[in-house]
Amino acid sequence: MGLEALAFIVDGLVTACCMYIASRLSFLTIDFTSLLVVTLLVALISLIPTVGWVLGLIAWFYLLKTVAHADFKDCLWIMVTTKLVSVGVLALLTARIL
């Protein structure tokens, strides 16, 4: 149980950092703590079996749009960039640990 909780927290922190960098690349100013809250809420929603990943994507888009006051294109850019970079970073961390 402890290792899964640690992996959940590390994933949330890495995703929030990547989302912060992606928001800066799209010239949006979003507070890091807001992004961390969005990331953890979306991660909790995504834990719902079967439909959680779809609900998580919808919630992520809605919360990001609400927090950033951004348009559709900017939110989509941030989401795609965040996922690509965070998957790469987590793959490197996993390869480094194992």
C-alpha positions as CSV (number, residue, x, y, z in Angstrom):
1,M,0.0,0.0,0.0
2,G,2.8,2.4,0.8
3,L,4.6,2.1,-2.5
4,E,1.3,2.7,-4.5
5,A,0.6,5.8,-2.4
6,L,4.1,7.1,-3.1
7,A,3.8,6.4,-6.8
8,F,0.4,8.2,-6.8
9,I,2.0,11.3,-5.1
10,V,5.1,11.3,-7.4
11,D,2.8,11.0,-10.4
12,G,0.8,14.0,-9.2
13,L,3.8,16.1,-8.6
14,V,5.4,15.3,-11.9
15,T,2.2,16.0,-13.8
16,A,1.7,19.3,-12.0
17,C,5.3,20.3,-12.8
18,C,4.8,19.4,-16.4
19,M,1.5,21.2,-16.5
20,Y,3.2,24.3,-15.0
21,I,5.9,24.2,-17.7
22,A,3.4,23.7,-20.5
23,S,1.3,26.6,-19.2
24,R,4.3,28.8,-19.2
25,L,5.1,27.7,-22.8
26,S,1.6,28.8,-23.9
27,F,2.1,32.2,-22.1
28,L,-0.5,31.5,-19.4
29,T,0.2,32.5,-15.8
30,I,-1.3,29.8,-13.5
31,D,-0.3,29.3,-9.9
32,F,1.5,26.1,-9.1
33,T,-0.7,25.2,-6.2
34,S,-3.8,25.6,-8.4
35,L,-2.3,23.2,-10.9
36,L,-1.4,20.7,-8.1
37,V,-5.0,20.8,-6.8
38,V,-6.3,20.2,-10.4
39,T,-3.9,17.4,-10.9
40,L,-4.8,15.6,-7.7
41,L,-8.6,16.0,-8.2
42,V,-8.3,14.6,-11.7
43,A,-6.2,11.7,-10.5
44,L,-8.8,10.9,-7.8
45,I,-11.6,11.1,-10.4
46,S,-9.6,8.8,-12.7
47,L,-9.6,6.1,-10.1
48,I,-13.2,5.3,-10.8
49,P,-13.4,1.9,-12.5
50,T,-14.3,1.7,-16.2
51,V,-15.3,5.3,-16.9
52,G,-12.8,7.1,-14.7
53,W,-10.3,7.9,-17.4
54,V,-13.0,9.6,-19.5
55,L,-14.4,11.5,-16.5
56,G,-10.8,12.5,-15.6
57,L,-10.2,14.0,-19.0
58,I,-13.4,15.9,-19.0
59,A,-12.7,17.2,-15.4
60,W,-9.1,18.0,-16.3
61,F,-10.2,20.1,-19.3
62,Y,-13.0,21.9,-17.3
63,L,-10.8,22.6,-14.3
64,L,-7.9,23.8,-16.4
65,K,-10.2,26.1,-18.4
66,T,-11.7,27.4,-15.1
67,V,-8.4,28.0,-13.3
68,A,-6.5,29.4,-16.3
69,H,-9.4,31.4,-17.9
70,A,-8.0,30.0,-21.2
71,D,-9.7,29.1,-24.5
72,F,-10.1,25.7,-26.0
73,K,-6.9,25.7,-28.0
74,D,-4.7,26.6,-25.0
75,C,-6.2,24.0,-22.7
76,L,-5.8,21.3,-25.3
77,W,-2.2,22.4,-25.9
78,I,-1.5,22.2,-22.2
79,M,-3.1,18.8,-21.8
80,V,-1.3,17.2,-24.7
81,T,2.1,18.7,-23.8
82,T,1.7,17.7,-20.2
83,K,0.8,14.1,-21.0
84,L,3.7,13.7,-23.4
85,V,6.3,15.1,-21.1
86,S,5.0,13.5,-17.9
87,V,4.8,10.1,-19.5
88,G,8.4,10.5,-20.7
89,V,9.6,11.7,-17.3
90,L,7.9,8.9,-15.4
91,A,9.3,6.3,-17.9
92,L,12.8,7.7,-17.2
93,L,12.2,7.6,-13.5
94,T,10.9,4.1,-13.6
95,A,13.8,2.9,-15.7
96,R,16.2,4.6,-13.3
97,I,14.6,3.1,-10.2
98,L,14.2,-0.4,-11.6
